[in-house]
Amino acid sequence: MAVALTPLSIPGRAGQLVSQLGDRAELHDVYDETGSRVYHDVSVRDTHEVRELVALVRRIPGAVLELAAGSGRLTMPLLALGREVTAVELSAAMLELLSERLAEAPERLRERCVPVQADMSSFALGRRFEVIVLGTTSISLLDEEGRAGLYAAVREHLAPGGRFLLSTVDIVTPDDPEAAEAVPEAVIAAVGAGGRAYRMHDYWPAGADTRTVTIFPAEIGDEGPVTVCTTTVGVLPVDQLGAELGRAGLTVLSGHPLPGAWRYRDVLLEVGVTA
Ligand SMILES: C[S@@+](CC[C@H](N)C(=O)[O-])C[C@H]1O[C@@H](n2cnc3c(N)ncnc32)[C@H](O)[C@@H]1O
């Protein structure tokens, strides 16, 4: 079902394109029933941060709690480590995709995964975990109040000596700030796992504290409906995140740079409870 998005919700060239499409544009949130299938198709083969995350988790024995697990892009490699993984996800559509993947996975992986529909900013699972993972810079999906809830819940669920591993953006100072200012929107071509070609618009004016990602089919014909999926998320730079974690009684122990993208690179943080 299309959500209450309007072409005005989408800034930049992506918004102009949606306006030109008029009634033909069927707007979806990236994590609704239609959007989650597009997101899954585009991202399922993406190996971004997998190697670095797996290397850190390997060093910490025990059960894993993965937050914002989506359709399991990170869940499957975590299960492959031989760990028990509790996968928390808010979207029923995403959880359905995760269940479909698990159903096709070997039983030795499937039997160690516990999918849970819950909000990462407020959950109570009644047990503790040696490792809590929040990848794919998904912390940026929460507002300040949501993040405060997340930090409290993480403290409640982290075993003594446990680690919270999360990624966020590390904004890179451009070599030529004027040139970067002039390009608020990157357009990226992508081919999904199912062979469909997409064009992703990443709209993020320099200094803005939100960015909007909008996914179109790469080829748009002259007639018929066009599925357009969009999401607007906050940008939470690593310094701000570190300060927030500190106020919540959590300490950043180490930071691991991840391969970069347009105007930013992600960083994977290893966080413990402040002694
Ligand atoms: C960027 S995707 C990442 C999914 C997966 N980790 C991956 O790497 O593909 C973010 C996920 O967070 C989920 N999500 C959004 N808000 C959430 C919340 N408050 N609690 C739990 N999950 C949430 C979305 O439905 C989506 O599946």
Ligand as a Chemical Component Dictionary entry (heavy atoms), coordinates in Angstrom:
data_LIG
# 
_chem_comp.id                   LIG 
_chem_comp.type                 NON-POLYMER 
_chem_comp.pdbx_formal_charge   0 
_chem_comp.three_letter_code    LIG 
# 
loop_
_chem_comp_atom.comp_id 
_chem_comp_atom.atom_id 
_chem_comp_atom.alt_atom_id 
_chem_comp_atom.type_symbol 
_chem_comp_atom.charge 
_chem_comp_atom.model_Cartn_x 
_chem_comp_atom.model_Cartn_y 
_chem_comp_atom.model_Cartn_z 
_chem_comp_atom.pdbx_ordinal 
LIG C1  C1  C 0  19.048 0.494  6.452  1  
LIG S1  S1  S 1  17.976 -0.871 6.809  2  
LIG C2  C2  C 0  19.186 -2.054 7.336  3  
LIG C3  C3  C 0  18.706 -3.465 7.297  4  
LIG C4  C4  C 0  19.808 -4.514 7.426  5  
LIG N1  N1  N 0  20.540 -4.386 8.667  6  
LIG C5  C5  C 0  20.755 -4.430 6.243  7  
LIG O1  O1  O 0  21.941 -4.197 6.456  8  
LIG O2  O2  O -1 20.285 -4.591 5.110  9  
LIG C6  C6  C 0  17.225 -0.350 8.315  10 
LIG C7  C7  C 0  16.215 -1.304 8.895  11 
LIG O3  O3  O 0  15.766 -0.777 10.142 12 
LIG C8  C8  C 0  14.391 -1.041 10.285 13 
LIG N2  N2  N 0  13.873 -0.111 11.301 14 
LIG C9  C9  C 0  13.514 1.181  11.144 15 
LIG N3  N3  N 0  13.157 1.723  12.315 16 
LIG C10 C10 C 0  13.267 0.734  13.249 17 
LIG C11 C11 C 0  13.031 0.657  14.650 18 
LIG N4  N4  N 0  12.614 1.734  15.325 19 
LIG N5  N5  N 0  13.254 -0.513 15.280 20 
LIG C12 C12 C 0  13.687 -1.609 14.600 21 
LIG N6  N6  N 0  13.923 -1.599 13.264 22 
LIG C13 C13 C 0  13.724 -0.442 12.593 23 
LIG C14 C14 C 0  13.840 -0.867 8.891  24 
LIG O4  O4  O 0  12.581 -1.483 8.737  25 
LIG C15 C15 C 0  14.953 -1.513 8.057  26 
LIG O5  O5  O 0  14.732 -2.885 7.889  27 
# 
loop_
_chem_comp_bond.comp_id 
_chem_comp_bond.atom_id_1 
_chem_comp_bond.atom_id_2 
_chem_comp_bond.value_order 
_chem_comp_bond.pdbx_ordinal 
LIG C1  S1  SING 1  
LIG S1  C2  SING 2  
LIG S1  C6  SING 3  
LIG C2  C3  SING 4  
LIG C3  C4  SING 5  
LIG C4  N1  SING 6  
LIG C4  C5  SING 7  
LIG C5  O1  DOUB 8  
LIG C5  O2  SING 9  
LIG C6  C7  SING 10 
LIG C7  O3  SING 11 
LIG C7  C15 SING 12 
LIG O3  C8  SING 13 
LIG C8  N2  SING 14 
LIG C8  C14 SING 15 
LIG N2  C9  SING 16 
LIG N2  C13 SING 17 
LIG C9  N3  DOUB 18 
LIG N3  C10 SING 19 
LIG C10 C11 SING 20 
LIG C10 C13 DOUB 21 
LIG C11 N4  SING 22 
LIG C11 N5  DOUB 23 
LIG N5  C12 SING 24 
LIG C12 N6  DOUB 25 
LIG N6  C13 SING 26 
LIG C14 O4  SING 27 
LIG C14 C15 SING 28 
LIG C15 O5  SING 29 
# 
